[in-house]
């Protein structure tokens, strides 16, 4: 969709909603130049995960052989 600056100013909220909800690119033509309003790129949920380095210090296989019986208390 191509609009003039006047049309954008007149209906900016509806045009911005169109970009956000439908993913449509809006071009604004001003003085022979084109300015594009594009929707934000969707990022996957996995790309937003925060890295937690060094959560397990040492060899994770050592966790298998730990005796937890002293720490465990039965629910009474």
C-alpha positions in Angstrom: 0.0 0.0 0.0 1.3 3.4 -0.9 0.1 6.5 0.8 0.9 10.2 0.9 2.1 11.9 4.0 -1.3 13.7 4.3 -3.2 10.3 4.1 -0.8 8.9 6.7 -1.4 11.8 9.0 -5.2 11.6 8.5 -5.4 7.9 9.3 -2.2 7.0 11.1 -3.6 4.7 13.8 -5.6 2.5 11.3 -2.6 2.3 9.0 -0.2 1.3 11.8 -2.7 -1.3 13.0 -2.8 -2.7 9.4 1.0 -3.0 9.5 1.0 -4.7 12.9 -2.0 -7.0 12.6 -1.8 -8.0 8.9 1.9 -7.6 8.3 1.4 -5.3 5.3 4.2 -3.0 4.3 3.1 0.6 3.9 5.0 3.0 1.6 4.9 6.7 2.1 5.8 8.7 -0.9 7.4 12.1 -0.2 9.3 14.4 -2.6 9.8 11.5 -5.0 11.3 9.2 -2.3 9.7 6.2 -0.7 9.7 5.6 3.1 8.6 2.1 4.1 6.8 1.2 7.3 7.4 -2.5 7.8 6.1 -4.9 10.5 8.5 -6.1 13.1 10.2 -9.4 12.4 8.7 -12.2 14.4 11.3 -14.0 16.5 11.0 -17.5 17.5 10.5 -18.3 21.2 13.8 -20.3 21.2 15.8 -17.3 20.0 14.6 -15.3 23.1 15.9 -17.9 25.6 18.6 -16.5 27.9 21.8 -18.6 28.1 22.7 -19.8 31.6 26.3 -20.9 31.4 28.0 -22.9 34.1 24.8 -24.1 35.7 26.4 -27.5 36.5 30.0 -27.0 37.5 32.0 -30.2 36.9 31.0 -33.4 35.1 27.2 -33.8 34.9 27.7 -37.6 35.0 28.9 -37.3 38.6 25.3 -36.3 39.6 24.1 -39.8 39.0 26.3 -41.3 41.7 25.4 -38.8 44.5 23.8 -40.5 47.5 20.8 -38.3 48.5 19.4 -40.6 51.2 20.8 -38.3 54.0 19.0 -35.3 52.5 15.7 -37.0 51.8 13.1 -36.8 54.6 9.9 -38.8 54.2 6.6 -36.9 54.3 4.7 -38.0 57.4 
